[in-house]
Amino acid sequence: MKRRTWLLIGIIAPVLGGCFGAAAVGVGAGALAYADRRPLETQATDEGIELRASARINERFGDRVHVNVTSYNRTALLTGEVPDATTRAEVEKIVAGVPNVKAISNELAIAGPSSLSARANDAYLTSKVKARFIDANQFAANHVKVVTEDGVVYLMGLVTEREAAAAVDIARTTGGVKKVVRVFEIISEAEARRLSGMGQSPAAPDVPAQTKPAS
């Protein structure tokens, strides 16, 4: 029953859009933000990176590209589709010019824009992976950011190697997932305990993101 409930929330949330967002702010967004290993200012910076980068890409290319920008601890993950290698490189250059971006993981595919049904399936897979994280209870699920594009799951977060391995194993054994790519920043167990014990006060460690296929 718990799994079905989380899946339902994950599927309904994108449809409700702003309504669900407003409810989340009132009910649990503060708790989730506090549990995040990033300082609050870094969380705000990541949101700013996503908004600015998306706006600049849209201004330059409009609907000629389908690009998603996901920032975690100032590492920008680019997923979606672009028409050619030149555009792919230009999109990366645009994002690199956004203030506060420290690293970019360019996973853009050279292909036509994905269909609405494909994007809906990706949203479903993201919800499915998140629900399995919660059910497995091997780590705090909100420590891992899940992004899905064309059935490929990208995992981001400030995690220990143990947490990373568990997240990858759960994601890759989820039905419908084609491949898992790690975009983690690996921290020590001691650092994880320190961040958990100190809440949002310490600055997030400036550790390079590790981007590599996991399956």
C-alpha positions in Angstrom: 0.0 0.0 0.0 2.9 2.4 0.9 4.5 1.8 -2.6 1.2 2.5 -4.4 0.7 5.7 -2.4 4.2 7.0 -3.3 3.8 6.1 -6.9 0.4 7.9 -7.0 2.0 11.0 -5.5 4.8 10.9 -8.0 2.5 10.6 -11.0 0.0 13.2 -9.8 2.5 15.8 -8.8 3.7 16.8 -12.3 0.0 17.1 -13.4 -1.0 19.3 -10.5 2.0 21.6 -11.0 1.8 24.7 -8.9 -1.1 23.4 -6.7 1.0 20.5 -5.4 4.0 22.7 -5.0 2.0 25.1 -2.8 0.8 22.3 -0.7 4.3 20.8 -0.3 5.6 24.2 0.9 2.9 24.2 3.6 3.2 20.6 4.6 6.7 19.1 4.2 9.0 21.1 2.0 10.7 22.7 5.1 11.4 19.2 6.6 12.9 18.0 3.3 15.1 21.0 2.9 16.4 20.6 6.4 17.3 17.0 5.8 19.1 17.9 2.6 22.9 17.6 3.0 23.4 20.9 1.1 23.2 24.1 3.0 20.0 26.1 2.4 22.0 28.8 0.5 23.4 26.1 -1.8 19.9 24.7 -2.4 18.8 28.2 -3.4 21.8 28.6 -5.6 21.0 25.3 -7.4 17.4 26.5 -8.0 18.8 29.8 -9.4 21.2 27.9 -11.7 18.3 25.8 -13.1 16.1 28.8 -13.7 18.8 31.0 -15.3 20.2 28.2 -17.5 16.8 27.1 -18.7 15.8 30.7 -19.5 19.0 31.3 -21.5 18.7 28.1 -23.4 15.1 28.8 -24.2 15.9 32.3 -25.4 18.6 31.0 -27.7 17.0 27.9 -29.1 13.2 28.0 -28.3 11.5 24.7 -29.2 14.3 23.5 -31.4 15.8 21.7 -28.4 14.5 19.8 -25.4 17.0 20.4 -22.6 16.5 19.7 -18.9 18.9 21.4 -16.5 19.3 19.8 -13.0 21.7 21.4 -10.6 22.9 19.7 -7.4 25.7 21.3 -5.3 26.4 23.6 -8.3 27.0 20.7 -10.7 24.7 21.1 -13.6 23.4 17.9 -15.3 22.1 18.4 -18.9 19.7 15.9 -20.2 17.4 15.8 -23.2 17.8 16.1 -27.0 19.5 18.5 -29.4 19.7 18.4 -33.2 23.5 18.3 -33.6 26.9 18.3 -32.0 27.3 22.1 -32.5 24.1 22.8 -30.6 25.1 20.4 -27.9 28.4 22.2 -27.4 26.7 25.6 -27.5 24.2 24.6 -24.8 27.0 23.5 -22.6 28.8 26.8 -23.1 25.6 28.7 -22.2 25.3 26.8 -19.0 29.0 27.2 -18.2 28.4 31.0 -18.3 25.7 30.9 -15.6 27.0 32.3 -12.3 27.9 29.7 -9.6 28.2 26.7 -11.9 31.3 24.7 -10.8 30.9 21.6 -13.1 28.8 20.4 -16.0 27.7 16.8 -16.8 26.6 17.0 -20.5 24.4 14.0 -21.2 22.5 15.6 -24.1 21.6 13.2 -26.9 21.7 14.2 -30.6 18.2 13.3 -31.6 14.8 14.7 -32.2 12.8 15.9 -29.1 11.2 13.1 -27.1 7.5 12.6 -27.3 5.0 13.5 -24.5 4.4 9.8 -23.8 8.1 9.2 -23.4 8.4 12.1 -21.0 5.4 10.8 -19.0 7.1 7.4 -18.8 10.3 9.0 -17.6 8.4 10.8 -14.9 6.8 7.5 -13.9 10.2 5.8 -13.7 11.6 8.6 -11.5 8.6 8.1 -9.1 9.1 4.3 -9.2 12.8 4.5 -8.3 12.1 7.0 -5.5 9.4 4.8 -4.1 11.8 1.8 -4.1 14.4 3.9 -2.3 11.9 4.5 0.4 10.8 0.9 0.6 14.4 -0.4 0.8 15.2 2.0 3.6 19.0 1.6 3.1 19.7 5.4 3.1 17.7 8.6 3.4 15.9 8.8 0.1 16.0 12.6 -0.1 19.8 12.4 -0.2 19.7 11.1 -3.8 18.3 13.2 -6.7 16.8 11.1 -9.5 16.5 12.3 -13.1 15.2 10.1 -15.9 15.6 10.7 -19.6 14.6 8.1 -22.3 14.7 5.4 -19.7 18.2 6.3 -18.4 18.3 7.1 -14.7 20.8 9.7 -13.5 21.6 9.8 -9.8 22.9 12.9 -8.1 23.7 13.7 -4.5 26.3 14.1 -1.7 26.6 10.5 -0.7 28.9 7.9 0.8 30.2 5.1 -1.5 27.9 2.7 0.5 24.9 4.9 -0.2 25.9 5.3 -3.8 26.2 1.5 -4.4 22.8 0.9 -2.7 21.1 3.6 -4.8 22.6 2.3 -8.1 21.6 -1.3 -7.3 18.0 -0.3 -6.5 17.7 1.9 -9.6 19.2 -0.6 -12.0 16.9 -3.4 -10.8 13.8 -1.2 -11.3 11.6 -2.4 -14.1 11.8 -0.2 -17.2 15.2 1.3 -16.4 17.6 1.0 -19.3 20.8 2.2 -17.6 21.9 4.0 -14.5 24.5 6.9 -14.6 26.2 8.1 -11.5 26.6 11.9 -11.1 27.4 11.6 -7.4 29.8 13.6 -5.2 31.3 10.9 -2.9 31.9 11.9 0.7 33.3 10.0 3.6 31.2 8.3 6.3 32.6 10.8 8.7 31.6 13.8 6.5 28.1 12.3 6.1 27.8 12.1 9.9 29.0 15.6 10.3 26.6 17.0 7.8 23.7 15.1 9.3 24.6 16.3 12.8 25.1 20.0 11.9 22.0 20.4 9.7 22.5 23.3 7.1 25.3 25.2 8.8 28.4 23.9 7.0 29.1 24.7 3.4 28.8 21.7 1.1 32.1 20.1 0.3 33.6 21.1 -3.1 34.0 17.6 -4.4 34.0 16.9 -8.2 31.0 15.0 -9.4 31.6 11.5 -10.6 29.8 10.8 -13.8 29.9 7.3 -15.1 27.5 4.6 -16.3 26.6 2.1 -13.6 25.0 -0.5 -15.8 
